[in-house]
Each structure stands twice: as C-alpha cells, then as structure tokens.
Amino acid sequence: MSPGKSASGSGAEPPPRRHLFWMGAGVVAALLGLQGLAASAPIRSDVLMLLTPEGLLAGVGDGLRRGYALAMEEARVCGVKPPTLQLGWLPPEQDPRAALMVRPLPGLLIAPPAVSLVSYGLLAQELGLTVLLPLQRGSSLNGLPSLAGADRLWPVLPARSLEADRLAKGLIEEKRSRVMVIHDGSSEQIALANRFVASLSGDGGRVVGYQEGSQEIADPDARTITRLMDDVDYYRPEALVVMTAPTSPLAKAVREARWPADLTLVWPFPATEPLANAQLGVDPLSRGPGWNRFAANFQRRYNYVPSLVEATGYDTGQVAAVTARRPGDTAPWDMAWLDPKALPRTLCAAIESRRQGGRTALKGAASQLDLGAGSAPSAELRLTPLPAAGNAPPS
C-alpha cells in the first residue's frame, strides 16, 4: 500500500473529528491521486464514500479510492458515464444520521471501516438507502443477518471467519484433526477460535484440552506456558492452533517454547519465520476470479502492487457502476440486478446485462462477489505451510 497522505496531499491536518466534511470540486482529481481538493456545500451525488480521518492518515483512504477510480475508468471504457461521487470524513463511532439528514441523499452510500452495523442498518431502513461495507470483516458480521435494515447492508469483503474455516479444512486435509486451540482473550480472536472449533468439529475433527473448546491465555508468562506445554504432552494434539496477532506476547511465547517434534503450530496469519516445528498459516489477502486482471491493471496504472484495500475499492467501484441508475430512471438504487449464482462476468459484460434488464454477477478481485443482503461474500484463501527448520527442501 502507498504511504498515507493528508486530506489535501500536502501535509495539512485532517478534518476535525466532530464534523463531516464533504468534498465536491476536484473529486475526480483526488481519485486519480492528484492534489487540490476543495470543500464545497453539500450537493447531491450518486455515490457518497465515507472515510475516517485515521484511515486517511494510514493510507487506507488512498488505496480504497485508487481501486474505486480504476473501476470508474473501466466503466468509461465500457461506454457508460460513471456515477457522480462525493467524499466525506466521519469517525467510525459517530452515528451518520445527523450528517445525512441535512443533505440530499445519495443513491448509494459507501460506509467507512469498522462502523456500528446497528446504526447503519437503522439508517438504511429509515432512509431507504443501499449501503456498501467495503472494509467490514470482523466479528460484527456474525450478527448482521438479524439486524434491522440488514437487507440493505452489503459487505464487500469476506468475513475473517473464513480464515478459521480455511485453517480447519487445511488440517483435515493434512489428516491432523486432533488439535488444541488457544487464544489471547481479545474479542476478535475469541470469535475466530470459536469459529475454528465449530468448523473443525463439523468436518470430523476433535478439539482436546482440559476444558471444552478453546483456552484463553491472556498473560503468557513462563508459568502459564509451562502449564500449556504439560497439557500438550498429556493430551498429545497433532496441532496447536494459536489465535492471536503475529507480534503479540502470546505468539512470541509460543515461538520460543519447546514442543514435541511432531506438533504443528497453526496461526491465523502467514507463517514466515522458520521454527523447530512445522507450521501452518493463512494469507489474509483474499482473492476472487478477477484478481489477476485487476492486479496487472492496477500496477500498470499506479506503479505499485495492490493490497486487499485497493482490491476492495475496485470491487466497490464495480458494484457502484453496475448499480447506478441510468439517466431518466427515477427508481431507487438497489441490488436487484445481482444473481450470486450466475457465471461471474467482467464489468463491461455485467453493465451490458444490466442495460438489457437481466440479472448478473461480477468477477471480483478481493472476493467471489457472491454478495447477499446481510451476508459476506466468499473468497479463495491461501494456506502458508512452512516445514520445520532443518526439514525444508533445498533451494
């Protein structure tokens, strides 16, 4: 991902957190990576993309907009005028209702990352809005189907629970189905651990340990890790699944401990550091059938390798281009054109199908784009097996 930039691209301070700033003039320039956006009075646009000040500084906003812009460039090649766009900045914890109620409503709202799905569901239901959730993939998606307005909320990225499913399937495929599962106590890792246990058990695997399901190790001191080593010696799992972040104290403690030679260490991130034990990780960069074409076009256009953020921006742009109403059509924007079971098509083919009144599906870059109201899409996730140090094949 490219280095983060300020809102103006010139080192200026980001907009204040308490207010929503609309950026009208110069939006096309911003999407193409240029400078000079100027604030304008709220006017109606087809699409409103909300970003967060924090995401802007981290480069997330840049990546998302560049991916979106690439999709708009392709839409022009397809012979259609892209939907008009405005950008806004809004802290994710702030309810967008007050800001949206004082401006002309867009046809399509693109929500910032890590928002309250309850707030956005109620907003979508009350205002009749279609809302895309390009960077929402945490445990909040688990309860999405039961929320008010869920039929108007559309996640663009696969949920992180897909990583747990892929790890469970990988262990079953390797015939290492007797496992012990630990986590660091954070809500996200608890959710991943629970999903992994359910997925492994559903495929015929078995979770072992002194308690049912996963075990919490929030403070991995020497005494706790010694006890864990004793448990591994006693229960003899074939794999130890460690749900935590790559740089966490728990990950560090597990890497430094001595384990039985036949134990596989399993991580919810790519395994890259050789250890005395074999390892299995998963690459969080999810892919869809359109990834290769997107990645080549993006690198040619912006001169760097895209990440998941850029791919998600591209997929969000594809959806916006197909969802957009044509001139003279006054019906509300919706996703009735989408058939998640149809053969995925390129953007131009999907636009043509929509023009003729048919239902279609898109070739996603970051996911399969088999979207459903209130449910996340699926995607291909790659496992990252790493043999034990000293057992790796010669290069």
C-alpha positions as CSV (number, residue, x, y, z in Angstrom):
1,M,0.0,0.0,0.0
2,S,1.1,3.5,-0.7
3,P,2.3,5.8,2.1
4,G,-0.5,7.6,3.8
5,K,-1.3,11.2,2.9
6,S,-3.3,14.0,4.4
7,A,-6.6,15.1,3.1
8,S,-5.0,17.6,0.7
9,G,-2.0,15.5,-0.1
10,S,0.3,18.3,1.1
11,G,0.7,17.5,4.8
12,A,-2.3,19.5,6.1
13,E,-4.1,18.4,9.2
14,P,-7.0,16.0,8.6
15,P,-10.6,17.4,9.1
16,P,-11.8,17.7,12.7
17,R,-13.3,14.5,14.1
18,R,-16.6,16.1,15.2
19,H,-17.8,17.2,11.8
20,L,-18.5,15.6,8.4
21,F,-16.7,17.4,5.5
22,W,-18.0,17.0,2.0
23,M,-15.5,17.2,-0.8
24,G,-17.2,18.2,-4.1
25,A,-14.9,20.0,-6.5
26,G,-11.9,18.1,-7.6
27,V,-13.1,14.6,-6.6
28,V,-12.0,13.1,-9.9
29,A,-8.5,14.6,-9.3
30,A,-8.5,13.0,-5.8
31,L,-9.4,9.7,-7.1
32,L,-6.6,9.8,-9.6
33,G,-4.1,10.6,-6.9
34,L,-3.8,14.3,-7.6
35,Q,-3.9,17.2,-5.1
36,G,-6.1,20.2,-4.5
37,L,-9.5,19.1,-3.2
38,A,-11.6,22.0,-2.0
39,A,-14.6,21.8,0.3
40,S,-18.0,22.7,-1.1
41,A,-21.5,23.0,0.1
42,P,-23.3,19.7,0.2
43,I,-24.8,18.8,-3.2
44,R,-26.5,15.6,-4.3
45,S,-24.2,12.9,-5.7
46,D,-25.0,9.4,-6.9
47,V,-22.5,7.9,-4.5
48,L,-21.2,9.1,-1.2
49,M,-18.0,7.5,0.1
50,L,-17.3,8.0,3.8
51,L,-13.7,7.7,5.0
52,T,-12.2,8.1,8.5
53,P,-9.5,10.6,9.4
54,E,-7.5,7.8,10.9
55,G,-7.8,5.7,7.8
56,L,-6.8,8.6,5.6
57,L,-3.6,9.0,7.5
58,A,-2.9,5.3,7.4
59,G,-3.2,5.3,3.6
60,V,-6.4,3.2,3.7
61,G,-8.4,6.0,2.1
62,D,-5.8,6.4,-0.7
63,G,-5.9,2.7,-1.5
64,L,-9.6,2.5,-1.5
65,R,-10.1,5.5,-3.7
66,R,-7.5,4.4,-6.2
67,G,-9.1,1.0,-6.6
68,Y,-12.5,2.7,-7.0
69,A,-11.1,5.1,-9.6
70,L,-9.7,2.2,-11.6
71,A,-13.2,0.7,-11.8
72,M,-14.6,4.1,-12.9
73,E,-12.0,4.3,-15.7
74,E,-13.0,0.8,-16.9
75,A,-16.7,1.9,-16.8
76,R,-15.9,4.7,-19.1
77,V,-14.2,2.3,-21.5
78,C,-17.5,0.2,-21.3
79,G,-19.3,3.3,-22.7
80,V,-21.1,4.5,-19.6
81,K,-20.8,7.6,-17.6
82,P,-19.7,6.7,-14.1
83,P,-21.9,7.7,-11.2
84,T,-21.0,11.0,-9.6
85,L,-19.1,10.8,-6.3
86,Q,-18.6,12.8,-3.2
87,L,-16.2,12.1,-0.3
88,G,-16.9,12.6,3.3
89,W,-14.9,12.1,6.5
90,L,-16.6,10.6,9.6
91,P,-15.3,8.9,12.7
92,P,-16.5,5.3,12.7
93,E,-18.1,5.6,16.1
94,Q,-20.2,8.6,15.1
95,D,-23.8,8.0,14.0
96,P,-24.1,9.3,10.4
97,R,-27.8,10.1,10.8
98,A,-27.4,13.7,11.7
99,A,-25.0,14.4,8.9
100,L,-27.0,12.6,6.2
101,M,-30.3,14.1,7.2
102,V,-29.2,17.7,6.3
103,R,-28.0,16.9,2.8
104,P,-29.5,15.5,-0.4
105,L,-29.4,11.7,-0.1
106,P,-27.1,9.7,-2.4
107,G,-28.3,6.7,-4.3
108,L,-25.6,4.6,-2.8
109,L,-23.7,5.0,0.5
110,I,-20.2,3.5,1.0
111,A,-19.6,3.2,4.7
112,P,-16.2,3.7,6.5
113,P,-14.5,0.7,8.1
114,A,-15.4,-0.7,11.5
115,V,-18.8,1.0,11.8
116,S,-21.7,0.2,14.1
117,L,-23.8,-2.1,11.9
118,V,-26.8,-1.4,14.2
119,S,-26.6,2.4,13.4
120,Y,-26.1,1.9,9.7
121,G,-28.9,-0.8,9.5
122,L,-31.4,1.6,11.1
123,L,-30.2,4.4,8.8
124,A,-30.6,2.3,5.7
125,Q,-34.0,1.1,6.7
126,E,-35.3,4.6,7.6
127,L,-33.9,6.4,4.5
128,G,-34.3,3.6,2.0
129,L,-30.5,3.6,1.3
130,T,-28.4,0.8,-0.2
131,V,-25.1,0.7,1.9
132,L,-21.9,-1.0,0.8
133,L,-19.5,-2.1,3.6
134,P,-16.1,-2.3,1.8
135,L,-13.8,-2.9,4.8
136,Q,-16.1,-4.5,7.4
137,R,-14.9,-8.1,8.1
138,G,-14.7,-8.6,11.8
139,S,-16.9,-10.5,14.2
140,S,-19.6,-7.8,13.9
141,L,-20.7,-9.5,10.7
142,N,-21.8,-12.6,12.6
143,G,-24.9,-10.8,13.9
144,L,-25.6,-8.9,10.7
145,P,-28.5,-11.1,9.3
146,S,-30.6,-10.4,12.4
147,L,-30.2,-6.6,12.4
148,A,-32.9,-4.1,11.3
149,G,-32.1,-3.0,7.8
150,A,-29.8,-5.9,7.1
151,D,-31.4,-6.4,3.6
152,R,-29.9,-3.0,2.7
153,L,-26.4,-3.7,4.1
154,W,-23.9,-5.3,1.7
155,P,-20.4,-6.4,2.9
156,V,-17.9,-6.4,0.0
157,L,-15.1,-8.3,1.8
158,P,-15.3,-11.9,3.2
159,A,-15.6,-12.2,6.9
160,R,-12.4,-13.1,8.9
161,S,-14.3,-16.2,10.0
162,L,-13.4,-17.5,6.5
163,E,-9.8,-17.7,7.7
164,A,-10.8,-20.0,10.5
165,D,-12.7,-22.2,8.1
166,R,-9.8,-22.5,5.7
167,L,-7.4,-23.4,8.5
168,A,-9.8,-26.1,9.8
169,K,-10.2,-27.5,6.3
170,G,-6.4,-27.5,5.8
171,L,-5.8,-29.5,8.9
172,I,-8.4,-32.0,8.0
173,E,-6.8,-32.4,4.5
174,E,-3.4,-33.0,6.2
175,K,-5.0,-35.6,8.5
176,R,-4.1,-33.6,11.6
177,S,-7.5,-33.4,13.0
178,R,-6.7,-33.8,16.7
179,V,-5.9,-30.2,17.9
180,M,-5.7,-27.9,20.9
181,V,-6.9,-24.4,20.5
182,I,-5.7,-21.3,22.4
183,H,-6.4,-17.6,22.0
184,D,-5.2,-14.3,23.6
185,G,-8.5,-13.2,25.0
186,S,-9.3,-10.4,22.6
187,S,-12.8,-10.4,21.2
188,E,-11.7,-10.8,17.6
189,Q,-9.5,-13.8,18.4
190,I,-12.2,-15.4,20.6
191,A,-14.6,-15.2,17.7
192,L,-12.0,-16.7,15.4
193,A,-11.3,-19.5,17.9
194,N,-14.9,-20.3,18.3
195,R,-15.5,-20.4,14.6
196,F,-12.5,-22.7,14.1
197,V,-13.7,-25.1,16.8
198,A,-17.2,-25.3,15.2
199,S,-15.7,-25.7,11.7
200,L,-13.2,-28.4,12.7
201,S,-15.8,-30.3,14.7
202,G,-18.3,-30.1,11.8
203,D,-15.7,-31.7,9.5
204,G,-15.0,-34.6,11.9
205,G,-12.0,-33.1,13.8
206,R,-11.6,-33.1,17.5
207,V,-10.5,-30.4,19.9
208,V,-8.7,-31.6,23.0
209,G,-7.6,-30.0,26.3
210,Y,-8.5,-29.7,30.0
211,Q,-11.7,-27.7,29.0
212,E,-14.2,-28.0,26.2
213,G,-13.4,-25.8,23.2
214,S,-10.6,-23.2,23.1
215,Q,-8.5,-22.0,26.0
216,E,-7.7,-18.4,26.9
217,I,-4.1,-17.3,27.6
218,A,-4.2,-13.6,28.1
219,D,-1.0,-13.4,30.1
220,P,1.6,-15.8,28.6
221,D,4.1,-15.8,31.5
222,A,6.6,-18.6,32.0
223,R,4.4,-20.5,34.4
224,T,1.4,-20.4,32.1
225,I,3.4,-21.5,29.1
226,T,5.0,-24.4,31.1
227,R,1.5,-25.5,32.0
228,L,0.5,-25.3,28.4
229,M,3.5,-27.5,27.4
230,D,2.4,-30.0,30.0
231,D,-1.1,-30.1,28.6
232,V,0.3,-30.7,25.1
233,D,2.4,-33.5,26.4
234,Y,-0.6,-35.0,28.2
235,Y,-3.3,-34.6,25.5
236,R,-1.0,-35.2,22.5
237,P,-2.7,-33.0,19.9
238,E,-1.4,-33.2,16.4
239,A,-1.6,-29.4,16.1
240,L,-1.7,-26.4,18.4
241,V,-3.9,-23.6,17.0
242,V,-2.8,-20.2,18.3
243,M,-5.4,-17.4,17.6
244,T,-3.6,-14.2,18.1
245,A,-1.7,-11.4,16.2
246,P,1.7,-12.1,14.7
247,T,3.5,-9.7,17.1
248,S,1.5,-10.5,20.3
249,P,3.1,-11.7,23.6
250,L,1.3,-15.0,23.1
251,A,2.8,-15.5,19.6
252,K,6.2,-14.7,20.9
253,A,5.9,-17.1,23.9
254,V,4.7,-20.0,21.7
255,R,7.5,-19.5,19.2
256,E,10.1,-19.6,22.0
257,A,8.7,-22.7,23.7
258,R,9.9,-26.2,23.1
259,W,7.2,-28.5,21.6
260,P,7.1,-32.2,20.6
261,A,8.7,-32.6,17.2
262,D,5.5,-33.9,15.6
263,L,3.4,-30.9,16.7
264,T,2.3,-28.4,14.0
265,L,1.8,-24.8,15.1
266,V,-1.1,-23.1,13.4
267,W,-1.6,-19.4,13.0
268,P,-4.4,-17.0,11.7
269,F,-1.7,-15.2,9.6
270,P,1.0,-16.2,7.2
271,A,3.7,-18.5,8.6
272,T,7.0,-16.9,7.6
273,E,9.6,-17.5,10.4
274,P,11.1,-21.0,10.4
275,L,10.9,-22.8,13.7
276,A,11.8,-26.2,15.1
277,N,8.2,-27.3,14.4
278,A,6.2,-27.4,11.2
279,Q,3.7,-24.5,10.9
280,L,0.5,-23.7,9.0
281,G,-0.7,-20.2,8.4
282,V,-3.2,-18.5,6.2
283,D,-2.7,-15.5,3.9
284,P,-5.5,-12.9,4.7
285,L,-5.2,-11.5,1.2
286,S,-8.4,-13.0,-0.1
287,R,-8.8,-13.3,-3.9
288,G,-11.6,-13.6,-6.4
289,P,-11.7,-14.7,-10.1
290,G,-10.8,-11.2,-11.2
291,W,-7.7,-10.8,-9.1
292,N,-5.0,-11.4,-11.7
293,R,-6.5,-8.9,-14.3
294,F,-7.1,-6.3,-11.6
295,A,-3.6,-6.6,-10.1
296,A,-2.0,-6.2,-13.5
297,N,-4.1,-3.2,-14.5
298,F,-3.7,-1.6,-11.1
299,Q,0.1,-1.9,-11.1
300,R,0.3,-0.6,-14.6
301,R,-1.9,2.4,-13.6
302,Y,-0.4,3.3,-10.2
303,N,3.1,1.6,-10.3
304,Y,2.8,-0.4,-7.1
305,V,1.4,-3.8,-6.2
306,P,-2.1,-3.5,-4.8
307,S,-3.2,-4.9,-1.4
308,L,-6.6,-6.1,-0.2
309,V,-7.7,-2.5,0.4
310,E,-7.1,-1.5,-3.3
311,A,-8.8,-4.6,-4.5
312,T,-11.8,-3.9,-2.2
313,G,-12.0,-0.4,-3.6
314,Y,-12.1,-1.8,-7.1
315,D,-14.8,-4.2,-6.3
316,T,-16.8,-1.5,-4.6
317,G,-16.4,0.6,-7.8
318,Q,-17.6,-2.3,-9.9
319,V,-20.7,-2.7,-7.8
320,A,-21.4,1.0,-7.9
321,A,-21.0,1.2,-11.7
322,V,-23.5,-1.6,-12.3
323,T,-25.9,-0.5,-9.6
324,A,-26.0,3.1,-11.0
325,R,-29.4,4.2,-12.4
326,R,-29.3,5.4,-16.0
327,P,-30.4,9.0,-17.0
328,G,-34.2,9.4,-16.7
329,D,-34.6,6.4,-14.3
330,T,-36.1,7.6,-11.1
331,A,-36.4,4.3,-9.3
332,P,-34.3,3.9,-6.1
333,W,-30.9,2.3,-6.3
334,D,-30.9,-1.4,-5.3
335,M,-29.1,-4.6,-5.9
336,A,-31.9,-6.5,-7.7
337,W,-29.6,-6.9,-10.7
338,L,-27.3,-9.2,-8.7
339,D,-27.5,-13.0,-9.2
340,P,-24.8,-14.5,-6.9
341,K,-25.3,-17.9,-8.6
342,A,-24.7,-16.6,-12.1
343,L,-21.5,-17.0,-14.0
344,P,-19.3,-14.1,-13.0
345,R,-18.7,-11.5,-15.8
346,T,-16.3,-8.7,-16.5
347,L,-17.5,-5.2,-15.7
348,C,-18.4,-4.4,-19.3
349,A,-20.4,-7.6,-19.7
350,A,-22.2,-7.0,-16.4
351,I,-23.1,-3.5,-17.4
352,E,-24.5,-4.7,-20.7
353,S,-26.6,-7.4,-19.0
354,R,-28.0,-4.8,-16.6
355,R,-28.7,-2.4,-19.5
356,Q,-30.8,-5.2,-21.1
357,G,-32.7,-5.8,-17.8
358,G,-31.0,-9.1,-16.9
359,R,-29.5,-10.2,-13.7
360,T,-25.8,-10.9,-13.5
361,A,-22.7,-11.4,-11.3
362,L,-19.3,-9.7,-11.3
363,K,-15.8,-11.1,-11.3
364,G,-14.5,-9.8,-8.0
365,A,-10.9,-9.1,-7.3
366,A,-10.9,-9.3,-3.4
367,S,-13.7,-11.9,-3.2
368,Q,-16.1,-14.0,-5.3
369,L,-18.5,-11.1,-5.1
370,D,-21.3,-13.6,-4.5
371,L,-22.9,-10.9,-2.5
372,G,-26.1,-11.4,-0.4
373,A,-28.0,-8.8,1.6
374,G,-26.8,-9.1,5.2
375,S,-24.1,-11.7,4.4
376,A,-20.4,-11.5,3.4
377,P,-19.1,-12.9,0.1
378,S,-16.8,-15.9,-0.1
379,A,-13.2,-15.9,-1.5
380,E,-10.1,-18.0,-2.1
381,L,-7.7,-18.0,0.8
382,R,-4.2,-19.5,0.5
383,L,-2.6,-21.6,3.2
384,T,1.0,-20.9,4.0
385,P,2.6,-24.2,5.2
386,L,6.2,-24.0,6.5
387,P,8.2,-27.1,7.3
388,A,10.3,-27.4,10.4
389,A,13.7,-25.7,10.3
390,G,16.2,-28.2,9.0
391,N,13.5,-30.1,7.2
392,A,12.9,-27.6,4.4
393,P,13.7,-28.8,0.9
394,P,17.0,-27.5,-0.5
395,S,16.7,-24.4,-2.6
